[in-house]
Amino acid sequence: MADGIRFEGDIDGAKVFSNLVCANDGSGLAMFKPQGSANIYDNDIRFNGRRLRSSGVSLMGNGHQVTNNFIAFQPGPGVGITAYPNSTQNIVQGNYFRQLDGLSVDLTYHYGTQPSDFQFSDGPNPPRNSSQRRRDSANAAINAPEFDAYVFSMSGATTQVTGRADPGSDVGIYQAASGKHYSELGDQLTTVTVGEDGRFSADVSLPEGARVSAIATDSRYGTSEPSPAAAIGVELPPEPRPAYQPVCQDPPLPPEIVAAEPPAPITLRVPRNIHFALDRSFISAQSANILDQIAAAMTQYPSLTVELEGHTDPRASNAYNQALGERRALAARDYLLQQGIAPERMRIRSFGETQLISNRPDVVDYARDRRVEFIFSDTRGLDIIFENTESDLQVE
């Protein structure tokens, strides 16, 4: 069977809803001489008619309702309704159509009795100009609405669209796709009732260049074909239809991301510096104890990185002190390497005598200047609380 779903015989009260109907050779849903009526709603009907040009939904008979479906990528109309032997009171409302090779709703003329007429319908019908022509097409030849203009002028944020339709019918105004005279119906914007004089008017809020179309529905007869599209504010050139590949399932939803609470700041209960004897880069026993604490903290927190900054007191040339500061930073780094800290987590710099603790010529301040400072950072962006110590201070 070419059609995705096919109804024949007694179908009265049947419901088709919440289905994905995709990639069938014929129609997504088709009927042939059914008895009774069906309700077709909330379905996703796309990429059908792969071998036989056909409607997304092919109706025959009376009283069917096709509402709130997505019907797209069809080599034929969205909903085709045959007139033979007799098809009336078929309601088509609130559906979203895209990329059709036909009308969103196509009412076949009564003389169409060939299989091809049931498959892909016959395009826009001429207006019904007499009550005697109710049998000319499906849904009693209800007339499609006619807008008063091809381009409606904007008035602020809203635009008033006006036109004519069968008196007493309800006209649904839809945002239409671009690119065709009979554009596919998209989102339904509003519904208005046609007056006894056959006139309707509606206010819509759409940007300049958008397009609208309309269909009329009368419960006595059914739903009409769509009107030619009209533009809002200005007629823009048609956009090329994008190429597409048949896909019969929606992409998976991205995993839900739950924001984790930020971790508490890490408090390092270790000193941020060690000290050296005059003109020396040797690690004393007291400084080794401090470095052991630093190594333990870096082992416990693998996200920690450190910059080791070597410093000197001012009593030598700038060049000598620059080299001495580097030797002190290297000595501290080598000790941490022996404790298993990876080299890529450490960086050394020498500031020589450029960053003194104090400018006083005092042996205690000189001892404070002879140091390596550890500037910690956390790759997770956490705050770090530093602690200073002078337990290894080496005064001359």
N, C-alpha and C positions, 0 to 999 in steps of 0.2 A: 504494500500500500504506500503510495507516494506521500500522502498527507500525514502530518504528525498526529492529529486527532480527527476522526471522521465520525459524523453523526448520521445515521439513517434510521427510519422507523420511528417508534414511539420514544421521544426524548423529553416529554413534558416534565418540567421541574428540574431538569438537569442543570448542574452548576459546574463550571470549569474555572478554577481560581488558583492563584499563587503557584503557577507552573512556569518552568523555563521550557519553551517549545522552540527548538533551534535546529538548523541545518537539515531540514527535510527536503525531499525532492519536489514536493508540491506545496500546498498551503500549510500553514501552521495548524489551522483548524478549518475543516470544511464540512458542509452539510449537503445532503442530497435527499430531497423529498421527505423532510422530517415531519413528524406529527407532534404537535405541541411546541413549546418554546423553551429556550435555554438562557441562562445567565452566565456571561463570560466576563470575568473581572479580575483585576490585579495580576495579570499574567505578563511575562516577558517573552515576546514572540519576535524572533529575529533570525536573519540569515536563512529563511526558508525559500522555496522556489529555486533550488539549486539546479534542477534538471528541467522542470516545467515552469514556465513563466506563469505566476499565479498571485492571488491576493494573500496577504498575511492571514486574514480571516475571510472565508467565503461563506456568506449566509444565503439561505433559501428558506422561505416560509414566513411566518408571522410572529410578532411579539417577542423577538429576541432582544436582549440587552447586552451591549458591548461597552463596558465602562472601565476607566482607570487602568488601561493596559498600556504597556510600552510595545510599540509595533514599529520595526525598523529594518533597514537593509534588505528590502524586498524588491525583486524584479517585477513589480506590478503594484496595484493599489494596496493601501493599508487594509481597508475593509471593503470588500466587494459584495453587493447585494443583488441577486438575480431577480428579474421580474417574472420569469416564467416558472411555474404556472401562475403563481400569485404570491407576492411578498410585500407585506405592509406592516406598519407599526413597529418597525425595528429601530431601536434607540441606540445611537452611538454618541457617547458623551464622555468628556474628561480624559480621553486617551492622548498619549504623546507619541507623535509620529516623527521619524527621521529617515532620510535617504531612501525614498521610494521612487520607483519608476512608474508612477501613476498618482492618482488622487488619494488623499487621505481617506475619503469615503466616496465610493463610486457606485451609482445607481444604474444598473444595466437596463437598456431599453427592452421593451416587451418582445420585439421581434428577434432578439438574440436567443436562439435555441440550440446553437452548436456547442460542443464541449468547450471550445475556446472561449465562448461567451461566459460560461460558468467559471472558467479559470481566471481570466484577467480583465474582464469587464470592458467598457468601451469609451472611457474618458468623459469629459464634461458634456452635460446635456443642455440643449437649448431651453430657454425659459418656457414654462407651461403657460400658454396664453388663453386657455379655456378650461372650464370645469369638466368639459367632456373628454379632456386628455389625461384624466387621473390614472388611466390604465396604461399610459405610454411607458412608464418605467417603474422600477421598484419604489416602495414607500409612497405610492399614490402620486408620484411625480411632484413631490413637494419642491418648491423652488429654492434654489440656493440664494442666500442674501446677496444684495448688490450694494457696494459702497458708493457714496456720492462722489468720491474723488479717488484718484490714484495716489495722491499725496495730501495728507492732512496737516494743516499748520499747527504748530505748537503754541500753547498759551501757558507760559511758565513751566511748571513741572508736569502738567497734565495736558492731554490732547483729547478733544472731543471728536469722536468718529460717528458718522451718521450714514444712514442708508435705508434701503427698502427690503422688505421680506413679506412672506405671507402673513396677513393679519392674524393676530392671536397666537402666533408661534413664539417660541423662546429662542433668541439668538445668542449663541455662545461666542464670545470674542476671544480669540487665541493669539498669542504671539507666534508668528510664522517664521519658518526658516528663510534664509536669503537665497537668491539665485534663480528662482523660477516664478513664472506668472501665477501658477497654482502651487504655492509653497506648502510644505508639510506643516500641519498643525502642531504646535508645541504646548507650552504652558497655557492653561485656560486662565484668562484675566478677569472676566466678568460675564454675567448673563443678564440680558434685558428682554422684556416682553414687547413685542411689536404691537403698536396701536391699531385701532380699527381702520385708520387711514393708511396702514401698511408702512408706517415710518418707525424707525428705531434710532436711538441715540445713546452713546455710552462714553464715559470719561475713562481714559487709560493713562497710566504713568509708565512711559517707556522713553528711553534715550533717543536722541535724534538719529535717524537712519534705520531704526527698528521697523519691522513689518508686522502687520496684523492680517488675519483672515477670520472668517466666521462661518458657522453652520447654523441652520435653523432646525428646531425640533418641535413637532406638533404631536401630542399623544395620540391624535386620531389617525395620523398617517406615518409618523416616524421621523427620521433625521435626513436632512438634505445633503447634497454634495457641498463642498466648501466654496466660498466665494474666491474670486481672484484676490491676490494679496494687495494691500495698500501700504504705503510708506508713511512714517511719522517724520514730519519736518523736511526731509530731503530724501530723494531716491538715490541710494548708493549703488555703485556698480556691483554686479553679482560676484559673490565669492566662489572660487573653484571648489568643487566637491572633493573632499579629501579621500585619498585611497584608504581602503580598509581591508583587513584580513578577518575572515570569519572566526569569531571566538565565541564559544558557547558557555562560557562561565566567566563570572566576574573575577578580577584578581583578588587574591586573599587579602583580608584586612590586615593592616600592620599590627604587630603585637602591641598590646596596651602597655604603655610605659608608665610605671609608677615612680614618681620622683622620690628618691631616698632622702631621708633627713640628713642634713650635713653633719659629719662627725664632729665631735667636740675637739677643741684645739689640743694639740699635743704639748704637754709641758715636759721639757727635757730637764731632768734632775741631774744634769751634768754641767761642768763648767764650759764656758765658751772660749777659754784661752789657756795656754800653758806658757811658762816663762823659762828663760835661759840665763846662764852665767855670762859674764862679760866676755865678748869676743868668741863665744862658743855656740855650736849648733848641736851639742850633745843632749840627748834626752835623759834627764835626771830620773831617779827612782820615783820622786813625788810626781813628776810630770807623766811618767809611765802609768801611774795609778789613774790619773785624769784621763789619759788616752784610752785606758781599758774601759772606763765608763762610757766614753764616746763610742767606742767600738760596739759595746753592748747595746747602746741605744740605736745605732744604725743597723745592727742585726735584728733588733726587735721591730723596727719600722723600716721595711725595705724601700719605702717611697722616699726616704730621706736622702738628700744629696748635700754635699758640703763643699764650701770654698775655703781653702787654707791660706791665710794671709800672713806673710812673714814681715816682722817689724824689728827695728833696731833703735838704740839710743843715738843721740846726735854726735857722738864723739868719734868721728872718722870722716873720710871723704864720702861724697854722695855715691860714687861708683862702688866703693868698698862696701858701704852699708847696703846698697841694692843687692849685691851678690850675697852678702851675709844673710839678709832677709830671705832670699831664695833658698839658701842651704837649710835654714831653720824650717821653712815650709816643707821642703823635700824630706827632711828627717821625720817630721810628724806624719807625712803621708806614708813613708816607708814603714813606719811602725804600724799604722792602720792596715796596710797591705798584709803585714805578717799576721794580723788578727783576722784575716779573711774578708776584709772589705774590698769590693770590686773597684778597680782603678777608674772605671767610667763614672763612678759615683763621686769622684773627688777631682777638684781642680785647684791648682796652686797659683798664687800671685805673690809678688814681693813689692812692698811699699817703702822698703828701706827706712829712712829717718823722716819721711814726709808726714807721718800721722802720729805725732807724739802724744802721750797721755797728758804731759804737762811741760811747760817751758821753763820750769824752775831747775837750776843746776843742783839737783839733790840726788844722792845715791839711791834713795828709795824710789824716786820717780824714774831714775834711769833704769832701775830693775823692772819697773812696770812697763817701760818702753820695750824691753827685750822680750818679745812675745811672738806667739803665733795665735791668731784669732780664728775661730771656726764659725763661719757664717752658714747656718743651716737653712735649707729650703725643703719644702715638701711638694713633690710633683702632683699631689692631689689638691694643691692650693690651700692647705690648712695653715692657720696661724701657729706660730711657734714662739714659746716664751723662753727667752734666754736667761741664763744665770751665770754671773761672773764669780771668779774665785781668785785668791792670792795665796792659796796654801802651798804652792810650789815656788813662791817668789824667792829669788836668789840675789840678796843684797851683797855688794862687795865688802 
